[in-house]
Amino acid sequence: MEDQATVQRPITYQPIGVIRSPFKTIKNMPIQPTGASGVPGEIQIFDRYAAGLKDLDGFSHLILIYHFHLVQGYHLQVTPFLDQVERGLFATRAPKRPNAVGLSIVRLLSVTGNTLEVIDLDIVDGTPLLDLKPYVPQFDAHGEARIGWMADRLERLDLVRSDDRFR
């Protein structure tokens, strides 16, 4: 059942910056940050948000929340990169979603002015950044978490690269 008050009001976000990476297209990109070990990049925060970076340099990792700007539309059943079986969209990390929002955890190397140097980046160049948050293991890591159908597929994560299926 849909809440009519929520459905009738549009929800809009404005980027706070842009993500720069060596990936100029989505083809052959790592599909998760763990598959992008050592891949450098930078995040350029727009000047009006630079004051919000105060004290960020004390954190080793960041959660990036961004807009999948190169995808359009979605399907509720998809074949994810780690599988050959069609799965429910919400049981995957596929980028084509009703709200094209992505999430990655990257390592923060430095903060210089409004530029963040990061590593382990799995995001295409020019991606709009919606928000960032410090990663805090006590908040964000759950050792008891179950990972469903992915449990026996993660051993090849470092080898799997994206293709055009979610463009």
Secondary structure, 3 states (H helix, E strand, C coil): CCCHHHHHCCCCCCCCEEEECCCCCCCCCECCHHHHCCCEEEEEECHHHHHHHCCHHHCCEEEEEEECCCCCCCCCEECCCCCCCCEEHHHCCCCCCCCCEEEEEEEEEEEECCEEEEECCCCCCCEEEEEEEECCHHHHCCCCCCCHHHHHCHHHCCCCECCHHHC
